[in-house]
C-alpha cells in the first residue's frame, strides 16, 4: 500500500502535534521536519527518527516528498506555501493561510497552475460535534435556522506574536458560519480593540449577515481566565448548541432537552487523515484553498469595520 511521504514545516507546539498524528497514521510516512530552531528539530528527530532541516528550500531539493503541512508563523505561511507548491508538493497550510488576501490569492493561483492539492487548517470542520450539528440542521431538526452565536475566548496564548485575535482565533468561526449555513455572508460589522496587549487586537465582536436573513454573532478574546469554545444555533423549532472542546451537543425544543452521547474523537487526526486520503487519491478536500481565501477576506473586512466603525459589504 502506497504511503504519502510528508514533511512538517514549523515544529513548535502545533507542528509537533502534526508530526505525532502523521506518524500514527498508517497511510503516511513522516520523512523530514523543518524549523529555523535547530533544537526543536533535534528533539523531533530523536523522538521520531526523521531528517531535519532549517531551510525548506534545501529540504525540497534533497527529499523525495509528496506533501507538506505548514505550521509556521502567520507572516511566513504564504512564503512557505509558495515554496512548497513551486516544488510540486501538496499542501496543508495552517490558518489564516496568509498575512493578506492578496497573498492568499497568489497561493490559490499557484496551486491551480501546478494542479496540486491546497487545503487550509480549519480544524473545527473536522470536529465531530460540528459535523453532527450541521447534519441536524440539514435534517430539519431545529426548523429553519435563524441565527448563530459563538464564544471563543481564553487567556493570552504565548505562542501568538504576529496576528491578532480576529485572524488567529475568530477566523475559525467565520469559516464555520459559512460551513453550517452553506452560504457566504454579505456584510460584516465589528468592534475590536486591545486592552492588555499593544501589538494586536485582543478582543473582537463580529456580526455577520447573510442574504436569506440569517445572522451570526461571534465573540473572541484573549482576556478571560479560562478557555470557552461554544456554538449555539437558534432555529424556528429548536435551539442546538455544542461545546467544541468536549464535543457535547444539546438540542432543546419546547418539550424536551436531548444530549446524545458520542465517543470523543481528535479533530486533528480526522483532519490529517482526510488530507492524506485526498492527496493519495486525488480527491477534493472538505476545506479548499478558496475557503481559506474567503475566510481571510471576511476577517480583513471585520478589522476594517472595527477601524472605521461602520458596516462593510462583502464581495467575493
N, C-alpha and C positions, 0 to 999 in steps of 0.2 A: 504494500500500500504506500503510495507516494505521500511524503510528508512535506509540509510547507516549511521552507528554510527561512527563518525570521531573525531579524536583529531588532534590538530596542535602543533607541537613541534618547539619552537622558535617563539616568538611573538614580534619581532622587527617590523620595518616598513613593510616589505613584509609579514611576518607571520600574522600581524593584517589584512592585505588585504585578506589573505586566510580565516581567521575567518569570516570576513564580508561577503564574497561571499558564503562560505559554509552555513552560517546562512540564507542566502537569498534563497538558492536552495530548492525546495520542496521535493527532494529525499534524502536529507542529514540532519543529526542532529549532531551539534557540542556538544559533550559530555564533553570534557575537553581540557585544554591547558596546555602546559608545557614550562617553561623557567627558567633559573638559576636566572633571575632577578625577585624577588618577587613583586616589584612594577608594573612591566609590567603585570604580571599575574593578580594582583589585579585589575588593570584598565580594563583588558579584561573581568574579571569575573563580575565586576559591570555593564558593558555595555551589556553583552550577557547572563549572568546568567549561566555560566559554572563552573565546578570544576577546581581547579588549582593544579599544581604540579611543583616542582623544580627538580625532578628526574624522568625521563621517565620510569625507571625500576619499580618504585613504582606504577606509573600510569597503566602500563600494568598488574600488579598484582591485582589492585583494580577495574579497569574499564572494562566494557563489550564493547569492541571496535571492529569494523570491519576493520578500515583503519586509516592511519595517513598521514598527509603531513608534510614534514620536511623542515624547513626554518632556520636552524641553520648556524653557521659559516662553511665555506667550509671545514676546517680542522676537523670538527666534523660530517660531513654528513655521512661518511661511518660507523662510530661508531653507530650513531643513526639509520641508515638504518639496520644495522646488528641486533641491539636490537629489532627493530620492526618486522623484518622478523622472528627472532627466537621466538618471542611472538605470531606468527601466524597472523600478520596484513598485509593487502595490503598496498603498499607504493607508494606515490608520493614523490620523493626526488628532491629537487631543484638542478639546475646545480651548479657546474660542476659534481655533483654526488659523487665525492670522491676527495681526495687530489692527488691520483695517479692512473694509470691504474691498478696496482697490487691490490689496494684496491677495485676498481670498479669490477674487475673480481671476487673477493670474494663475493661481493654483488649479482652479477649475479648468482653465484653458489648457494647461499643461497635461492634466490627466486625460482630457479628451483627445488631445493631439497624439499622445503616446498610447491611447487605448488601454489605460491602466485603471485598476480599482482605486477609488478615493472615497474614504469614509471618515466621519468625524466622531470623536469620542463623547457622544451624548449618551452616557451610561444609563440614565433613567429610562430610556426607551426599552431597556432590557430588564428593568425592574419588574418581576412577575406581578406585583400589585398594580403597576401601571397598565400592564397588558390586560389584566382582568378587569380593571376599571373601564378601559376602552371598549372591551368586549361587552360589558354590561350596558354601556351607553348605546352601543350599536344594536343590541338586542332589545332596546326599549324599556329596560328595567327601571329607568328613572323618568320615563316620558321624554319630553323634549328638553334637551339641555339648555339652560338659561344663562348660567354664569359659573365661573370657577374662581376660587381664591386659593392662594398658595402662601405659605410661610416657610421661608428657608433662611434661618438665622443661626448665628453661632458667635463665639468669640473670635478675635483676630487670629487668622491662620498664619503662623510664622513663615510658611513656605511662600506666601504671596509677596511680590515685590514689584511687579511690572504692569499690573492691571488692577482696576477697582472691582467692587462687588458686582457691578452690572455684567461685565464681560466674563468674570470668573465664576460667579455663582448664579445670578438671576438668569443667565443665558440658558441654563438647563431647563428652567420652567417656561421660558419663551419658546423653546423647542417643543416642550411637552404640550403647550397650548395648541400649537399648530398640529401636533400629532393626534391629540384626542378629539379635536374639533374638525379635523380633516379640511382645514382651510387656513388661509393666511389672514392675519389681522390687517385692517385697512387704515388704522390710525393708532397712535400711542400718545399718552400723556403721562409724564413722570415728574417726580420730585426726588432729588438726590443731594447728598452733601457729605461732608466729613466732619465728625465730631471729635474723634480721638486720633486720627491719622492724617497727616498733612499731604502725603503723596498722592492718594487716590480717594475716590468716594468710598465711604464705609457703610452707607445706608442708602436704600432706594425704595420708593413705592412706585409701581408701574401699573397703569391701566391700559389694557389692550381692548380695542373694539373691533368687532367682526361684521361682515356685510349683512348677515342674517339676524343681527340684533344681539348676539351673544357678547358677553364681556368677560374679561379676566382681570383679576386684581392680584398683583404679585408684590410680596414684601420680602426684601432681602437685606440683611445687615451683618456686620462683623462686630456687633456691640453687646450682644446678650451673653450671659454667663454660661449658657449651655446650648447644645445643638437641638434645633427643631426642624423637621422636614415633613410638612403636612400639605396635603392637597384635598380640597373639597369641591365637588361639582354639584350645583343645585339644578334639579330638573323640575318639570311640571308636576310629576307624581312622587318624586322621592329625592333624597339627598344621599350622595355617595361620597365617602371620604376614605383616605388612606394615609398611612404613615410610611414614608419612603424607607425609613430605617428598619422598622420591624416587619414591614410588608403586610401589616394587618389592614384589612379593608372592612368597612361597615356600610350597610345600606339601610337607611331609615325611611319608612313610609308612615302614613298616618296611623297604621295599626300595629306595626312591629319594627323591631331593630334586629337585623341579621348581621352576624360577624362570622363568616365562614372561616374554617381553619385550613391552612395550607402549609406545606413544608417550606422553610426559608431556603432560598437559593441565592448564590452570589452573582450579582448583576455583572461584575467584571468578567467572570468566567463565561457567562452566557454571551456577552458582547464579543469576547475574543474568539470563542467557538464559532460564532457567526462570521467574523472576519476571516478566519482560517477557511471555513467552508466556502465562502464566497470567492476567495482568492483561488482555491483549488479547483472549483467547479465553474468558474466564470459566471457567478450569479450576481444579480443586482442586490446591493446591501439594503438593509432596512433604513439606514441613515446614509444619504448620499452627500456628495460634496455640495450640491445645491441646497440641501437642508442646512448645512453649516453656514453657507453664504447668506441665506435668508435670516437665520437666527442672529448672525452678526450684524446684518443690516438693521434689524429691529432693535438690537441692543444699542447701536450707534444712534438711532432715531430717538430712543429713550433718553440717552445722555444729552442729545441736542434739545429735547423737550425740557429736560430739567434745567439746562443752561438758559434757555430762552423763556421759560415759564409759559409755554403755550403748547397746544396740541400740534402734533406733527403727523401729516398724512403720509401713508406708506405706498410706494410704487416699487415694483419688482422688475 
